[in-house]
């Protein structure tokens, strides 16, 4: 039997941040680059509404372990 992997998602309506804690190497790149979104002292530690989507994407792209990823939400009218 395989171990269940936890995946958490946080959305601002435009982008959804996907966090896979089992992959996290705790480099703190996310926290150092965008502390208003990523704050390990806060619960939940991710606030997707605290920054513009492009800022969030830039911070996620610097995650060395790929524990953080994102997907764009389809904004159909």
Order of alpha helices (4+ residues) and beta strands (2+ residues): beta-beta-alpha-alpha-beta
